[in-house]
């Protein structure tokens, strides 16, 4: 059975052939807006996908002494990806460390909690600015069927998330207030 990371890699390869390095770069941006993976995870998953005949590769002359592998989606990989895209996502438990810390924050020094939330607010505002800049590079939403539609739709989700988190951090900071 293909893992979610495997399907993320298949989704990247559906947009074009790539080396492992190129896949890792795509996993940083734009896929990194909503899914992360390290290079070692990607390499291991590519081997599993290849064993399952969902991807294949050709070697090409690389910049160094060794040839590079250029991966591509197979017909079976594309079929598996098409089927997976429309299946309901698995339910997953939410794990949000900041929310868990907030739950127990009444035990901590108010000023330390304020600094924590001020730092988190700055992080979410910076990410929001980055996402807004990325959104400005689009001329509105691309039509469905264009691979950029997925980029834009996931970016919109990220924008909403960062706006929500920043607003929540502001609310917590307002509740902490001065003194009291």
C-alpha positions in Angstrom: 0.0 0.0 0.0 1.3 3.4 -1.0 1.9 5.9 1.9 0.7 9.4 1.9 4.3 10.6 1.2 4.3 8.2 -1.7 1.2 9.9 -3.1 2.8 13.3 -2.5 5.7 12.2 -4.6 3.4 10.8 -7.3 1.6 14.2 -7.4 4.9 16.0 -7.9 5.9 13.6 -10.7 2.5 14.0 -12.3 3.7 17.6 -13.1 6.8 16.3 -14.9 9.9 14.1 -14.6 12.3 15.0 -11.8 15.4 13.9 -10.1 15.3 13.1 -6.4 16.8 16.5 -5.7 14.1 18.2 -7.8 11.4 16.2 -5.9 12.9 17.4 -2.6 12.9 21.0 -3.8 9.2 20.7 -4.9 8.5 19.2 -1.5 9.8 22.4 0.1 7.8 24.7 -2.1 4.9 24.6 -2.9 4.2 21.2 -1.4 5.9 22.3 1.8 2.9 24.7 2.4 0.9 21.6 3.5 3.2 18.5 3.5 6.8 18.1 4.5 9.4 15.4 3.9 13.1 15.1 4.2 15.4 14.1 1.4 16.2 10.7 3.1 12.4 10.0 3.4 11.9 10.9 -0.3 14.7 8.6 -1.4 13.4 5.7 0.6 9.9 6.2 -0.7 11.0 6.5 -4.3 12.5 3.0 -3.9 9.2 1.7 -2.7 7.3 3.4 -5.5 9.7 1.9 -8.0 9.3 -1.6 -6.5 5.5 -1.1 -6.8 6.0 -0.1 -10.5 4.4 3.3 -9.9 7.6 5.2 -10.9 10.6 4.4 -13.1 13.8 6.3 -13.9 16.3 6.9 -16.5 19.9 7.8 -15.9 21.3 11.0 -17.3 24.7 12.6 -17.0 24.9 14.5 -13.7 26.9 17.5 -12.7 29.3 15.3 -10.7 31.0 12.0 -11.3 27.9 9.9 -11.0 24.9 9.8 -13.3 21.6 11.2 -11.9 18.3 9.4 -11.9 15.4 11.2 -13.5 12.1 9.7 -12.2 8.8 9.7 -14.0 5.3 8.5 -13.2 4.3 5.2 -14.8 0.8 4.6 -16.2 0.1 2.5 -13.1 1.4 5.4 -10.9 -0.9 7.9 -12.6 -3.9 5.5 -12.2 -3.1 5.0 -8.5 -2.8 8.7 -8.0 -6.1 9.4 -9.8 -7.9 6.8 -7.6 -6.3 8.2 -4.4 -7.1 11.9 -5.2 -10.9 11.2 -5.0 -10.9 8.8 -2.0 -11.9 10.5 1.3 -8.8 11.4 3.4 -8.1 9.2 6.4 -9.1 10.6 9.6 -6.1 11.7 11.6 -5.9 12.9 15.1 -5.0 16.6 15.5 -1.7 17.2 17.2 -1.0 20.8 17.8 1.7 21.5 20.3 0.9 25.2 20.7 -2.7 24.4 21.6 -1.6 21.7 24.0 0.8 24.3 25.6 -2.1 26.8 25.8 -4.2 24.2 27.6 -1.6 24.0 30.3 -0.4 27.7 30.1 -2.2 28.7 33.3 0.8 27.0 35.1 3.4 29.2 33.5 4.5 32.8 34.1 2.3 35.2 32.3 5.1 37.1 30.7 6.8 34.0 29.4 3.5 32.9 27.8 3.1 36.4 26.3 6.6 36.1 24.8 5.7 32.7 23.4 2.6 34.0 21.7 4.3 37.2 20.5 6.9 35.0 18.8 4.3 32.7 17.4 2.3 35.7 16.1 5.4 37.1 14.4 6.0 33.6 12.8 2.5 33.4 11.5 2.5 37.0 10.2 5.7 36.4 8.3 4.4 33.2 6.8 1.2 35.0 5.9 3.2 37.8 4.1 5.1 35.1 2.2 1.9 33.4 1.2 0.3 36.7 0.2 3.3 37.4 -2.0 3.0 34.0 -3.6 -0.7 34.7 -4.2 0.1 37.9 -5.9 2.1 36.0 -8.5 -1.2 34.4 -9.8 -3.6 36.3 -12.0 -6.6 34.9 -10.1 -7.3 31.2 -9.7 -6.2 29.0 -12.6 -8.9 26.8 -14.2 -9.5 23.3 -12.9 -7.4 20.9 -15.0 -4.4 23.3 -14.9 -1.8 21.9 -12.5 -1.5 25.4 -11.1 -5.1 25.1 -9.8 -3.8 22.8 -7.1 -1.0 25.2 -6.2 -3.5 28.0 -5.9 -6.1 26.1 -4.0 -3.6 24.8 -1.4 -2.1 28.3 -1.1 -5.6 29.7 -0.3 -5.9 27.1 2.4 -2.5 28.2 3.8 -3.6 31.8 3.7 -6.7 31.0 5.7 -4.8 29.0 8.2 -2.1 31.6 8.8 -4.8 34.4 9.1 -6.6 32.2 11.6 -3.5 31.4 13.6 -2.4 35.0 13.7 -5.8 36.2 14.9 -5.9 33.5 17.6 -2.4 34.5 18.8 -3.6 38.1 19.0 -6.7 37.0 20.9 -4.6 35.1 23.4 -2.2 38.1 23.8 -5.2 40.3 24.4 -6.5 37.9 27.1 -3.1 37.9 28.8 -3.1 41.7 28.8 -0.9 43.7 31.1 -0.8 42.4 34.7 -4.2 41.0 35.7 
